[in-house]
Amino acid sequence: MIEAARAAARSRGTYYSAQYARIAKRRGPNRAAVAVAHSMLDTIWHLLTNGTLYVDPGADYFDRRRDPAIQAKKLAS
């Protein structure tokens, strides 16, 4: 799983690459790889349990999640 996490971290424009970059900046590359591997396992478990397909949230997920303008739109809707 660590190898898969490192491969996902090298991909461009994905949720896992953004997650790896954010964690590696603070905690280092090894801990970031373990965290991404854990997230991947968690995602796999949810997909198999619910029988759904994976939809990548995108590399800008963390920016969108914390953007006050986007959150204000959600509350207004």
Residue pairs with C-beta under 8 A, 6 or more apart in sequence:
1 37
1 40
1 41
2 33
2 34
2 37
4 37
4 40
5 16
5 20
5 33
5 34
5 36
5 37
5 40
6 33
8 14
8 16
8 17
8 20
8 36
8 40
9 16
9 17
9 20
9 21
9 24
9 32
9 33
9 36
10 17
11 17
12 59
13 58
13 59
14 56
14 58
14 59
15 56
15 57
15 58
15 59
15 61
16 36
16 39
16 40
17 59
18 59
18 60
18 61
18 62
19 32
19 35
19 36
19 39
19 62
20 32
20 33
20 35
20 36
21 32
22 62
23 31
23 32
23 35
23 36
24 31
24 32
27 35
43 54
46 52
47 53
47 54
64 70
